[in-house]
Amino acid sequence: MDLLNTIACEKDAFDIVLWSFITISPIIAGALFVVGSPYGSQTGYAGRLAVNGRAAWIVMELVSPATFLLSYLRPSSIGSTRSHLTDLFALLWIIHYANRALIYPLRQPSRKPMHAGIMLSACLFNVINGYINGRWLSTLYSGDGLDSPLRILGGIGTFAAGMFGNIYHDNLLMSLRRHATSGYSIPTGGLFSVISCPHFFCELVEWTGYAVATGSPAAWAFVLNVACNLIPRAVFIHRWYRQTFAGYPKDRRAMVPFFI
C-alpha cells in the first residue's frame, strides 16, 4: 500500500507541475506583449542588477540539460520506461542544449548585460521544463517506436531541419554583427527574405518535431511555451526593425512566413 501511495504521489506531483507549466504559457505571452523582449536590441536598462550577458546565458541554458538528465536518470517508484529509443530522444535534447548553452554564446561577437531577474526566471523555467520532459521519458513513455516509425522518423527529421535552420540564421546574424561598422543592420539571407525572426521560427519547428517524435505531453507543453515566448518577442523585434530602418521590407512578417 505504501508503494502504491508513493507511486500515486509522484504521478500527482508530475501532473501538477505539467499542468502548471501549460497554464503559465498564456501568462508569459501576455507579459511579453506588455513589456517587450528582454534580449538583444530590446534589452532595457538593468542598473545594479545587470550581470554579464554571456555568462548569464550559459548558466541559465545549462540548467535545462542538467535538470533533464537528473530527472531522466534518477530511479522512480513508478518504474522505468527507459529504452534505446528514449535514450535517443534524450540525446537530441542534449545536442540542442550543447549548442544553445555553450557553442552559440561562445561564438557570439558580443552580448549585452542581462537583468539578474531575467536570468533567474529563465533558470526556473528550465528547471521545470527539464524535469517534466526527462521524467516523462524515463517513467511514462508508452511506445517502443515499432507502431509509429514514420511519425518518429518524421519528427526527428523535422527536429534536425529546425535545428539546422536555427543555427544557420543565428550564423547570419552573427556575421552581420561582426561586419557591421556601427550599430544594427537589416539582416538578409535565408528566411530573412520573408520574416524578421527566422531563428525563432526554426526553433519552434525544431521542438515541434521533437514533440511529434516523442508523442510526449511534456514536449507539447514545451512547444506551447516556446510559441508563447517567441511570438511576442518576434513581434516586438519586427516592430523595432520597421521603426529603426526606413527601408525595411514591408512584406516581411514577424516570425511565421505569410502569417505572423
C-alpha positions in Angstrom: 0.0 0.0 0.0 2.9 2.4 0.9 4.4 1.7 -2.6 1.1 2.4 -4.3 0.7 5.7 -2.3 4.3 6.7 -3.3 3.6 6.0 -7.0 0.3 7.9 -6.8 2.0 10.9 -5.1 4.9 11.0 -7.7 2.4 10.8 -10.6 0.2 13.5 -9.0 3.2 15.8 -8.5 4.3 15.3 -12.1 0.7 16.2 -13.3 0.6 19.3 -11.1 3.9 20.6 -12.5 2.9 19.7 -16.1 -0.4 21.5 -15.9 1.1 24.5 -14.1 3.7 24.7 -16.9 0.9 24.7 -19.5 -1.3 27.2 -17.6 1.5 29.7 -17.3 2.1 29.8 -21.1 -0.5 32.5 -21.9 0.5 34.5 -18.9 4.1 34.6 -20.2 2.8 35.6 -23.6 0.6 38.4 -22.2 3.5 39.7 -20.1 5.9 39.8 -23.1 3.3 41.6 -25.2 3.2 44.2 -22.5 6.9 44.6 -21.6 8.5 43.5 -24.8 11.5 41.4 -25.5 14.2 41.4 -22.7 17.0 40.4 -25.1 19.3 41.9 -27.7 18.2 45.2 -29.3 15.2 45.2 -26.9 17.3 44.9 -23.7 16.4 47.6 -21.2 18.5 49.3 -18.5 19.4 46.7 -15.8 21.2 49.0 -13.5 22.8 47.4 -10.4 21.0 44.1 -11.2 22.9 43.7 -14.5 25.0 40.6 -14.9 27.4 39.6 -17.6 25.2 38.6 -20.6 27.3 35.8 -21.9 27.8 34.2 -18.5 24.2 34.5 -17.6 23.1 32.9 -20.9 25.4 29.9 -20.3 24.2 29.4 -16.8 20.5 29.6 -17.4 20.7 27.4 -20.5 22.8 24.7 -18.8 20.1 24.3 -16.2 17.8 22.6 -18.7 20.1 19.7 -19.8 21.3 19.3 -16.2 17.8 19.0 -14.8 16.7 16.8 -17.7 19.5 14.3 -17.1 18.9 14.3 -13.3 15.2 13.5 -13.8 15.8 11.1 -16.6 18.5 9.0 -14.8 17.1 9.1 -11.3 15.2 5.9 -10.2 11.5 6.2 -9.7 8.9 4.4 -7.7 6.7 4.4 -10.8 9.2 2.2 -12.6 11.3 2.8 -15.7 10.3 3.1 -19.3 13.8 3.9 -20.5 15.0 2.2 -23.7 17.3 2.8 -26.6 14.6 4.9 -28.2 14.2 7.2 -25.1 18.0 7.4 -24.9 17.9 8.7 -28.5 15.3 11.3 -27.5 17.4 12.3 -24.5 20.5 12.6 -26.8 18.5 15.0 -29.1 17.8 17.2 -26.1 21.4 17.3 -25.0 22.6 18.0 -28.6 20.3 21.0 -28.8 21.5 22.4 -25.5 25.2 21.7 -26.2 24.8 24.2 -29.0 22.4 26.5 -27.2 24.2 26.8 -23.9 27.8 26.6 -25.0 28.6 26.8 -28.7 26.1 29.6 -29.5 27.0 32.1 -26.7 30.8 31.5 -27.1 30.6 32.2 -30.8 28.7 35.5 -30.4 30.8 38.6 -31.1 29.3 40.3 -28.0 26.3 40.2 -25.7 24.6 42.9 -23.8 24.4 42.7 -19.9 21.3 40.8 -18.7 19.0 41.7 -15.8 19.5 39.2 -13.0 15.8 38.7 -12.8 15.6 37.5 -16.4 18.4 35.0 -15.7 16.7 33.7 -12.6 13.3 33.4 -14.3 14.8 31.5 -17.2 16.6 29.2 -14.7 13.2 28.4 -13.1 11.6 27.8 -16.5 14.4 25.4 -17.5 14.2 23.5 -14.2 10.5 22.8 -14.7 10.9 22.1 -18.4 13.9 19.8 -17.9 12.2 17.9 -15.1 8.9 17.2 -16.9 10.5 16.2 -20.2 13.2 14.0 -18.6 10.8 12.4 -16.2 8.1 11.6 -18.8 10.6 9.8 -21.0 12.1 7.8 -18.1 8.8 6.8 -16.3 5.8 7.4 -18.5 6.8 6.8 -22.2 4.5 4.1 -23.5 5.7 3.3 -27.0 8.7 1.4 -28.5 8.5 3.1 -31.9 7.5 -0.1 -33.8 3.9 1.1 -34.0 4.7 4.5 -35.4 8.1 4.6 -37.2 7.1 7.2 -39.7 5.9 9.6 -37.0 9.2 9.1 -35.1 11.4 9.4 -38.2 9.4 12.4 -39.4 9.6 14.1 -36.1 13.4 13.5 -35.8 13.8 14.8 -39.4 11.8 17.9 -38.5 13.8 18.4 -35.4 17.1 18.2 -37.3 15.8 20.6 -40.0 14.6 23.1 -37.4 18.0 22.9 -35.5 19.9 23.4 -38.8 17.7 26.4 -39.7 18.1 27.9 -36.2 21.9 27.6 -36.4 22.1 28.9 -40.0 20.1 32.0 -39.2 22.0 32.6 -36.0 25.2 32.5 -38.1 23.8 35.1 -40.5 23.0 37.4 -37.5 26.4 36.9 -36.0 28.1 37.5 -39.3 26.2 40.7 -39.8 27.3 41.9 -36.3 30.9 41.1 -37.0 31.0 43.1 -40.2 28.8 46.0 -39.1 30.6 49.3 -38.9 28.2 50.6 -36.3 25.0 49.6 -34.6 22.4 47.2 -36.1 21.8 46.4 -39.8 18.9 44.8 -41.7 19.5 41.0 -41.8 19.3 39.2 -45.2 19.6 35.7 -46.5 17.6 32.5 -45.9 14.2 33.1 -44.4 15.1 36.7 -43.6 13.6 37.4 -47.0 10.1 36.7 -45.6 10.3 37.0 -41.8 12.2 39.1 -39.3 13.0 36.3 -36.9 13.6 33.0 -38.8 15.9 31.8 -35.9 12.8 31.9 -33.7 10.6 30.2 -36.3 13.2 27.4 -36.8 13.4 26.8 -33.1 9.6 26.4 -32.9 9.8 23.9 -35.9 12.6 22.1 -34.1 10.7 21.5 -30.9 7.5 20.7 -32.7 9.5 17.9 -34.5 10.7 16.7 -31.1 7.1 16.6 -29.7 5.9 14.7 -32.8 8.7 12.2 -32.4 8.3 11.5 -28.7 4.5 11.9 -28.5 5.2 13.4 -25.1 2.6 15.8 -23.5 5.6 17.4 -21.7 7.2 18.1 -25.1 4.0 19.6 -26.5 3.8 21.8 -23.3 7.3 23.0 -24.2 6.2 23.7 -27.8 3.3 25.8 -26.4 5.7 27.7 -24.1 8.2 28.3 -27.0 5.4 29.8 -29.1 4.1 31.9 -26.2 7.6 33.1 -25.5 9.0 33.7 -29.0 6.0 35.1 -30.9 5.6 38.2 -28.7 9.4 38.8 -28.8 9.3 38.4 -32.6 6.5 40.9 -32.9 8.5 43.5 -30.8 11.7 42.9 -32.8 9.8 43.2 -36.1 8.3 46.5 -34.9 11.7 47.7 -33.8 13.2 46.9 -37.2 10.4 48.8 -39.0 10.8 51.8 -36.7 14.6 51.8 -36.9 15.1 51.3 -40.6 13.1 53.4 -43.1 13.9 51.0 -45.9 12.9 47.9 -44.0 11.0 45.5 -46.4 7.3 46.0 -45.9 6.3 42.5 -47.0 8.2 40.7 -44.2 6.3 39.1 -41.4 7.5 38.8 -37.8 8.0 35.1 -37.3 5.8 32.7 -39.3 6.1 33.1 -43.1 3.0 34.7 -44.6 1.1 34.5 -41.3 2.5 36.2 -38.2 
